[in-house]
Amino acid sequence: MEYTVQKLGFLAGISTRTLRYYDQIGILKPARINSSGYRIYGQAEVDRLQQILFYKELGLNLDRIKEIVTDPSFNKDKALKEHREQLLNKRKQLDLLIHNVEKTIALSEGRIVMTDKEKFEGFKQQMIEENESKYGKEIREKYGEEMINKSNEKLKNMTEEKYDEVTRLANEVMDTLAEAFAVGDPAGEIAQKVADLHKQWLTYYWSEYSKEAHAGLAQMYVDDERFKAYYEKQPGMTEFLRDAIYIYTGFTK
């Protein structure tokens, strides 16, 4: 079956403007343009639009979605199975948060006693699931299933005090990085303080620390735009952090 822009937009619940934008950026082009100049979409385009909307629901941006669905090695059936797993994980996350809210209501009504650890379980699980959705494939390939599973377990068992401390450390890393970047010397005292603070932050999540893994993570920050976006408050700042960590860990390019 074939669809015009209007019909496909109505079917998918999105605007015709969105479909035209998808055509403009090359993520979803029509099968053909008819003699009247209308975009015409076929089954392959309908299937691709479904994939695009799946990935959007999972929180990926359009640039990343385009990379995935236009990759010659893209496997639709495999992608659907991955979508299913991610949606099941999302459902588990929502179920846990709902359960957490229900227990909190029961606590406020005096029907149960709830430990401080229980109060934050849902939010920790949400953080784990979000990280898995965004970065799970890459970090598991790089560091292995066992290390990532241990890291997730460590986060689940983190006390409120430790969580506050790791949040403070993350902010200190960014503040000190901005100061070091202004100086401009990755081998300097302030830059090396950044690298040490970054190591301290990592130890709250990693089951064990190694200089090699630390240097590898720093390079991943540079290579992966999703990681880079977090540290790139000014152009070149992510590379500066990587260089400081390379010097701190004794890594040679």
Helices and strands as residue ranges (DSSP letters): E 3-4, H 5-12, H 16-25, E 32-33, E 39-41, H 43-57, H 62-69, H 76-108, H 116-143, H 145-156, H 160-183, H 189-203, H 211-223, H 225-231, H 237-249
